[in-house]
Amino acid sequence: MARVIAITNQKGGVGKTTTAVNLGASLAASEQRTLIIDCDPQGNTTSALGFPKDPARRTLYQALMLDEPIDRIILDAQVDGLDIIPSDKNLVGAAVELVNLENREYRLKALVSGIQARYNYILIDCPPSLDLLTLNALAASDSVLVPIQCEYLALEGVSELLDTLMRLRRTINPSLAIEGILLTMYDDRTTLSKQVAADLRSFFGAQVFETVIPRNVRLAEAPSHGMPVMFYDIHSKGAESYIQLAKEVIANAQKRVGQGIERADSGAGADSGSSASAAAAGAGSVGSASTSDDSGSDGSGSSTI
């Protein structure tokens, strides 16, 4: 039975789509049958896997709102062991149309439950907002993977996000766990990146993945070629990092099964929220010190994810 992981953060531009595409490809390369669900109306995950915009293509909208059979929606992502449920701009309408439907938060869960047995992992790329699409994704998921950009402003939203997750546990999905916090856009040349990483590890401990995703130009280039970075440049730091992340996710799953417990996620409550705020305050203390470091951080070897 597949483990369903929602990749979410209410802040945009933190690497959710990059993580969905490249973690999915890396899991598939590790012989883990994987499905990516593009739940973002922008459809960036769909295009990053080589599917140009096509109004005739059936997408998640048809499955959610028009009861289209899920087998007619799933596409082969042209990577062995990797499938995708595509998205398009019609999903914007779904966020509105879902409002008046019965069990509106659980429609995606019903779809996912019918195909879980086919996969080892199902990754859901969420939109950068807490709308009904994101609520559907979180209701359908076993756990949440939270990408966090290694910058001060990204830290400010951590407490808010974890607060939201706690409320969702009480109302929609009591078993929702924290899969892990993923540090993205890490630049080891800047004091700020190092301080943000250190603060998050200090407050959240084992919930933070050991793997960090660096700023890497190959990660930025790969989507324009319609392929995961491991097929664009297997030797790049970005590819190596996501391969390592996949190994960590698999190892955590095996440990969880062996121990019969969920990954420790006790920090997802109010204590985590205050800790995140403290982390943000700590990172702010090095803001001025990092200014000189940042001035050289946009060289030819750097790019956003």
C-alpha positions as CSV (number, residue, x, y, z in Angstrom):
1,M,0.0,0.0,0.0
2,A,1.5,3.3,-1.1
3,R,2.6,5.9,1.5
4,V,0.9,9.2,0.4
5,I,3.1,12.3,1.0
6,A,1.8,15.8,0.5
7,I,4.5,18.3,-0.5
8,T,3.3,21.6,0.8
9,N,4.1,25.0,2.1
10,Q,1.8,28.0,2.1
11,K,4.7,30.1,0.9
12,G,5.4,30.0,-2.8
13,G,8.8,29.6,-4.5
14,V,10.3,27.2,-1.9
15,G,10.9,24.2,-4.2
16,K,7.7,22.2,-3.9
17,T,7.4,21.4,-7.6
18,T,11.2,20.8,-7.9
19,T,10.9,18.4,-5.0
20,A,7.9,16.5,-6.3
21,V,9.5,16.0,-9.7
22,N,12.9,15.0,-8.6
23,L,12.1,13.1,-5.5
24,G,9.5,11.1,-7.5
25,A,12.0,10.3,-10.2
26,S,14.6,9.3,-7.6
27,L,12.2,7.0,-5.8
28,A,11.3,5.4,-9.2
29,A,15.0,4.9,-10.0
30,S,15.3,3.2,-6.6
31,E,12.7,0.6,-7.8
32,Q,9.8,2.2,-5.8
33,R,6.7,2.4,-8.0
34,T,5.7,6.1,-7.7
35,L,2.8,8.3,-8.7
36,I,3.0,12.1,-8.7
37,I,-0.3,14.0,-8.4
38,D,-0.1,17.6,-9.7
39,C,-2.6,19.4,-7.5
40,D,-1.5,22.9,-8.5
41,P,-3.6,24.7,-11.2
42,Q,-0.3,26.2,-12.6
43,G,0.5,22.7,-13.8
44,N,4.3,23.2,-13.4
45,T,4.9,19.6,-12.3
46,T,3.1,18.4,-15.4
47,S,5.2,20.5,-17.7
48,A,8.4,19.8,-15.8
49,L,7.9,16.1,-16.7
50,G,7.7,16.8,-20.4
51,F,3.9,17.3,-20.9
52,P,3.2,20.6,-22.7
53,K,-0.1,22.4,-22.2
54,D,-2.9,20.6,-24.0
55,P,-6.6,21.6,-23.6
56,A,-7.7,18.1,-24.8
57,R,-5.8,16.3,-22.1
58,R,-7.8,14.8,-19.2
59,T,-6.5,16.1,-15.9
60,L,-7.1,15.9,-12.2
61,Y,-10.1,18.3,-12.7
62,Q,-12.0,15.7,-14.7
63,A,-11.4,13.1,-12.0
64,L,-12.3,15.3,-9.1
65,M,-15.3,17.1,-10.6
66,L,-16.6,15.0,-13.5
67,D,-16.1,11.5,-12.1
68,E,-13.8,10.6,-14.9
69,P,-12.2,7.1,-14.2
70,I,-8.8,7.6,-12.7
71,D,-7.2,5.1,-15.1
72,R,-8.0,7.4,-17.9
73,I,-6.2,10.3,-16.2
74,I,-2.9,8.6,-15.2
75,L,-0.1,9.1,-17.6
76,D,3.3,7.4,-18.0
77,A,5.8,10.0,-17.0
78,Q,8.4,8.5,-19.4
79,V,10.5,7.4,-16.5
80,D,10.5,3.7,-15.5
81,G,8.2,3.2,-12.5
82,L,6.9,6.8,-12.5
83,D,3.4,7.9,-13.4
84,I,1.6,11.3,-13.1
85,I,-1.9,12.6,-12.8
86,P,-1.6,15.9,-14.7
87,S,-3.1,19.3,-13.9
88,D,-4.2,22.4,-15.8
89,K,-5.8,25.8,-15.2
90,N,-9.3,24.2,-14.8
91,L,-8.3,23.3,-11.3
92,V,-8.8,26.9,-10.4
93,G,-12.5,26.3,-11.0
94,A,-12.4,23.2,-8.9
95,A,-11.4,25.1,-5.8
96,V,-14.6,27.1,-6.2
97,E,-16.9,24.3,-7.3
98,L,-15.9,22.1,-4.4
99,V,-17.4,24.5,-1.9
100,N,-21.0,23.3,-2.3
101,L,-20.2,19.6,-2.7
102,E,-20.8,16.9,0.0
103,N,-17.6,15.6,1.6
104,R,-15.7,18.3,-0.3
105,E,-12.4,17.7,1.6
106,Y,-12.3,14.0,0.9
107,R,-12.8,13.8,-2.8
108,L,-9.1,13.3,-3.6
109,K,-8.8,10.8,-0.8
110,A,-11.5,8.7,-2.5
111,L,-9.6,8.7,-5.8
112,V,-6.3,7.9,-4.1
113,S,-7.7,5.0,-2.1
114,G,-8.6,3.2,-5.3
115,I,-5.1,3.2,-6.6
116,Q,-2.9,3.0,-3.5
117,A,-2.2,-0.7,-3.9
118,R,-0.5,-0.1,-7.2
119,Y,2.3,2.1,-5.9
120,N,4.9,2.3,-3.2
121,Y,4.7,6.1,-3.0
122,I,2.2,8.7,-4.0
123,L,3.5,12.3,-4.0
124,I,1.0,15.2,-4.1
125,D,2.4,18.6,-5.3
126,C,0.1,21.2,-3.5
127,P,-0.6,24.8,-4.5
128,P,1.0,27.6,-2.5
129,S,-2.2,28.3,-0.5
130,L,-4.5,26.7,2.0
131,D,-7.5,26.3,-0.3
132,L,-9.8,23.3,-0.8
133,L,-7.3,21.7,-3.2
134,T,-4.6,21.7,-0.5
135,L,-7.2,20.5,2.1
136,N,-8.0,17.6,-0.2
137,A,-4.4,16.8,-0.5
138,L,-3.8,16.8,3.2
139,A,-6.9,14.8,3.9
140,A,-5.7,12.1,1.5
141,S,-2.1,12.0,2.8
142,D,-0.3,9.9,5.4
143,S,2.3,12.6,6.0
144,V,3.6,16.0,5.0
145,L,6.9,17.0,3.5
146,V,7.6,20.7,4.1
147,P,10.3,22.3,1.8
148,I,11.7,25.4,3.5
149,Q,13.9,27.9,1.7
150,C,17.1,28.7,3.7
151,E,16.2,32.4,4.0
152,Y,14.8,34.5,6.9
153,L,11.4,35.2,5.4
154,A,10.7,31.5,4.7
155,L,11.2,30.8,8.4
156,E,8.5,33.3,9.4
157,G,5.8,31.1,7.9
158,V,6.9,27.8,9.5
159,S,4.9,28.4,12.8
160,E,1.8,29.3,10.8
161,L,2.1,26.2,8.7
162,L,2.5,23.8,11.6
163,D,-0.3,25.6,13.4
164,T,-2.5,24.8,10.4
165,L,-1.4,21.2,10.4
166,M,-2.4,20.8,14.0
167,R,-5.9,22.1,13.3
168,L,-6.2,19.8,10.4
169,R,-5.3,16.9,12.6
170,R,-8.1,17.7,14.9
171,T,-10.7,18.1,12.2
172,I,-9.9,16.4,8.9
173,N,-7.0,13.9,9.2
174,P,-6.1,12.7,12.7
175,S,-3.3,10.5,11.4
176,L,-1.5,13.1,9.5
177,A,2.2,13.0,10.3
178,I,5.3,15.1,9.5
179,E,7.4,13.2,6.9
180,G,10.1,15.8,7.3
181,I,11.3,19.3,6.8
182,L,13.5,19.8,3.8
183,L,16.0,22.6,3.5
184,T,16.1,23.9,0.0
185,M,18.1,26.6,-1.9
186,Y,20.9,26.1,0.5
187,D,24.0,28.1,-0.3
188,D,27.0,27.2,1.9
189,R,28.8,30.4,1.0
190,T,26.3,32.5,3.0
191,T,26.1,32.9,6.8
192,L,22.4,33.2,6.6
193,S,21.8,29.7,5.0
194,K,24.0,28.1,7.6
195,Q,22.3,29.9,10.4
196,V,18.8,29.0,9.2
197,A,19.8,25.4,8.8
198,A,21.3,25.3,12.2
199,D,18.3,27.0,13.9
200,L,15.8,24.6,12.2
201,R,17.9,21.5,13.2
202,S,18.2,22.9,16.8
203,F,14.4,23.3,17.2
204,F,13.1,20.4,15.1
205,G,15.8,17.9,15.5
206,A,15.2,14.6,13.6
207,Q,12.3,16.0,11.8
208,V,14.7,17.9,9.5
209,F,16.1,15.7,6.7
210,E,19.8,15.2,6.8
211,T,19.8,15.9,3.0
212,V,19.8,19.5,2.0
213,I,19.0,20.8,-1.5
214,P,21.6,23.3,-2.8
215,R,21.1,26.2,-5.1
216,N,22.0,24.6,-8.4
217,V,21.8,25.8,-12.0
218,R,21.0,22.3,-13.3
219,L,17.9,22.1,-11.1
220,A,16.7,25.3,-12.7
221,E,17.5,24.2,-16.3
222,A,16.0,20.7,-16.1
223,P,12.3,21.7,-16.2
224,S,12.8,23.6,-19.5
225,H,14.0,20.3,-21.0
226,G,10.9,18.5,-19.6
227,M,12.9,16.0,-17.5
228,P,14.0,15.4,-13.9
229,V,17.5,16.7,-13.1
230,M,18.9,13.1,-12.7
231,F,18.2,12.6,-16.4
232,Y,19.4,16.0,-17.4
233,D,22.7,15.9,-15.4
234,I,23.1,12.9,-13.1
235,H,26.5,14.3,-11.8
236,S,25.1,17.7,-10.7
237,K,24.8,18.5,-7.0
238,G,21.0,18.9,-7.4
239,A,20.7,15.3,-8.8
240,E,22.9,13.9,-6.1
241,S,20.9,15.6,-3.4
242,Y,17.5,14.3,-4.5
243,I,18.9,10.8,-5.0
244,Q,20.1,11.0,-1.4
245,L,16.8,12.4,-0.2
246,A,15.0,9.4,-1.8
247,K,17.3,7.0,0.1
248,E,16.5,8.8,3.3
249,V,12.7,8.7,2.7
250,I,12.9,4.9,1.9
251,A,15.1,4.3,4.9
252,N,12.7,6.2,7.2
253,A,9.8,4.1,5.8
254,Q,11.6,0.9,6.4
255,K,12.4,2.0,9.9
256,R,8.8,3.0,10.5
257,V,7.6,-0.4,9.4
258,G,10.2,-2.3,11.4
259,Q,9.4,-0.4,14.6
260,G,5.6,-0.3,13.9
261,I,5.5,3.5,14.6
262,E,5.2,6.7,12.7
263,R,8.1,9.1,12.2
264,A,8.4,11.2,15.3
265,D,6.4,14.3,14.8
266,S,5.8,15.6,18.3
267,G,6.9,19.0,17.2
268,A,3.9,19.6,15.0
269,G,1.9,21.3,17.7
270,A,2.0,24.6,19.4
271,D,5.5,24.1,20.8
272,S,6.8,23.8,17.2
273,G,5.0,27.0,16.3
274,S,6.8,28.9,19.0
275,S,10.1,27.2,18.2
276,A,9.8,28.2,14.6
277,S,9.2,31.8,15.6
278,A,12.3,31.6,17.8
279,A,14.2,30.1,14.9
280,A,13.1,33.0,12.8
281,A,14.3,35.4,15.5
282,G,17.6,33.6,15.7
283,A,18.1,33.8,11.9
284,G,17.3,37.5,12.0
285,S,20.2,38.1,14.3
286,V,22.6,37.1,11.5
287,G,20.8,39.0,8.8
288,S,23.2,42.0,8.8
289,A,26.2,39.7,9.1
290,S,25.2,37.8,6.0
291,T,24.8,40.8,3.8
292,S,28.4,40.8,2.6
293,D,28.2,37.0,2.0
294,D,25.1,37.3,0.0
295,S,26.6,39.9,-2.3
296,G,28.5,37.2,-4.1
297,S,25.9,34.5,-4.1
298,D,24.4,35.1,-7.5
299,G,27.4,33.9,-9.6
300,S,27.3,31.7,-12.6
301,G,27.1,28.5,-10.4
302,S,23.9,29.7,-8.6
303,S,20.3,29.6,-9.5
304,T,17.0,29.4,-7.8
305,I,15.3,26.0,-7.7
